[in-house]
Amino acid sequence: MDVFPIEVEGWRRVVRFVDEASGLHAIIAVHDDTLGPGCGGTRFRPYADIDAALDDVKRLSRGMTYKNALGGIPFGGGKAVIIGDPKTDKSPELFRAYGRAIEHFGGMYYTAEDSGVNETDLRIAAETTAYVAGVADEGKGGNPSPFTARGCWRGIEAAANARLGRNDLEGLSVSILGVGAVGMGLSQHLHGAGAKLVVADVNETAVEEACDRFGAEIVSPQEAHAADVDVYAPCALGGAINLDTINSIKAKVVAGAANNQLYTPDMDQALLDRGILYAPDYVINAAGVISVGLEILGAWSAGEMTARIDRIGDTLSRIFERAQIEGRPTGEVADEMAREVIEDARKAA
Ligand code: NAD
């Protein structure tokens, strides 16, 4: 395997791996390892070129630094990309070679699933590296969606308290875009807490299920953001908050599980300007990485997971409070608080 270190200012270590025999072409990036080894999933995508792959792995690994810091787990930010088409380019040889590439980091990087990479792939990589998470036996981690749903529910409670002065969710109205693995679980928690639901999904079976089980009102995916509700919860794809949607959001809170909800960074300020409280996506949806972190530490238990997830609500409350006092957007404040966690650890070291 050919190993090409790449100097990137501000990143701890970035390395490109090329293995002719298996067809592996990957970049692993550790952004910051102050809190512990870099931890974040592997994405398998047909990037247009190496620069596009490098840009993505840099952006994603830095995001993991912040997510892990505010998730309260002793891990830094890391991420990896494999360049190729996951539908046609996967092979056991490729993932064994990828395991050797991870091993090259000597424990500075732990991987897990991301788009294009599943548990079967990771099990093969784990034949050649010890630094794989998300392949735990039953009862020691596994599918993160129910945890993410619980974290969102706790996050919505915190946001409803901060923005609407609510101490419970009885009668609170929530529009959920995307009732998939997380959105359906979130619906169940909210329904149990007495909230009124509006749901939208391109999958008709899913919305019908939400209607039957939780009495949810169904709207089209194009209308979900504009529903006359207290909370808008994007739980489908990224980019839900954009120039086309922001001005018709009627909710006072945006809090959902989707990654990269802000289509452009300026949407953070735009939400504040409209008086909408935004729960930063990487904070409210951190339960999956918390599960992975506990699995790596050998500290996973259902009780520990529940306790940690419930702290997501406390973290968000602190973000909301500081943002309110300082009149600043919540995403910006969250990033700053993540940097402070890292700086404090650096000073204490
Ligand atoms: P999922 O695929 O199970 O559910 C997504 C749902 O959104 C599906 O029902 C799908 O039909 C629907 N959808 C897709 N495109 C849509 C559109 N244009 N309009 C309306 N509905 C649409 O995924 P998930 O695991 O529930 O994750 C949802 C979001 O949360 C994703 O952005 C994911 O990255 C993020 N997230 C998930 C987890 C987790 O633990 N699963 C953790 C962190 C972040």
Residues whose N, C-alpha, C, O or C-beta is under 5 A from the ligand:
A	BS01	NAD	P144 S145 T148 G178 V179 G180 A181 V182 G183 A200 D201 V202 N203 A206 P221 C235 A236 L237 G238 A257 A258 N259 N285 G288
